[in-house]
Amino acid sequence: MADILLDASYLVSLGYPADQHHAAARALAAEKGPRFLIPDVVLAEAFYNLRGLTNTHAATRFAETLSRRPPRLLGLTPIDFGRAVQVMRQYEDAELDFVDACLTALAERLNITQIATFDRRDFSMIRPRHTAYFELLP
């Protein structure tokens, strides 16, 4: 059973009931939640974005929900950071953001091909080293 990396867009949809992708995010979590890996940079970005959409109370409630079944958190290594910088440089004209570049570096290191995201533009253009393309869920 392969792990799935989560992107901030997925976590925001999961934590924000008014989001257009909320139902799809919940369905994926119910089906594949134990396979989820949440990079620390993604978690920070997701809570920042979620707080901007809602308020501190709603973001805290979502954090409490996550903590009931503690997520499998993943940290960047110095090598991941260096690779993320390379990815950003490679896709500089497309204005790829840092967190997406970090997800790419982590996926390459861990040989993960699935990413839960609603950010189709960025992850559809990236060509990771370890596979021809990312499988984007849901």
Buried (B, 14 or more C-beta within 10 A) or exposed (E): EEBBBBBBBBBBBBBBEEBEBBEBBBEBBEEBEEBBBBBEBBBEBBBEBBBEEBEEEBBBEBEEEBEEEEBEEBEBEEEBBEBBBEBBEBBEEEEBBBBBBBBBBBBBBBEBBBBBBBBEEBBEEBEBEEBEEBEBBB
